[in-house]
Amino acid sequence: MKTIIICCLSLLLLPTIPARAQGIIGKIEAKIGRELTTNQRRSIQEAAQKEVRALKAEQDKFVVAIAGITKLPKEKIWEFMPKIGGNNAGFDKNMIPKLEKSLGRSLTTGEMEKIRAADKAKKTAMKPIQEAFAGTIARESGLSKEEALALLPKIGL
């Protein structure tokens, strides 16, 4: 009985980890075959929160660019954006049909070029953010940076 009470109390004392961080932590622990320490979990959690903020900032820039190109309201563009941590079927499958439906017409060649340039700029800006997060994962878990990067798409980051 004492063991159960102590176990339950210790669970209450563990830091709360957001669902997104729990996902990556679960993937890391499955990959390394052991649980991370509390400090390792905290470090990865903090890095995940920092990454989400940085990725959101890049998405904000992208939304402003697309709104400028299409003249659609930013709020409408945000509706079309895949959520950070969510499934992303790819730019052409996610965004282009939604933009065209909302516009009531096909995008022009010029609009497509500008949209693709904005998408490329967003991806270029996001790459070092993801690499930094993978570096934290590698440092804390013992995985290689390449193994850590390979985990990211599996959880939607």
Secondary structure as UniProt FT lines:
FT   HELIX           2..13
FT   HELIX           19..32
FT   HELIX           38..70
FT   HELIX           74..80
FT   TURN            84..85
FT   HELIX           91..103
FT   HELIX           109..141
FT   HELIX           145..154
FT   TURN            155..156
//
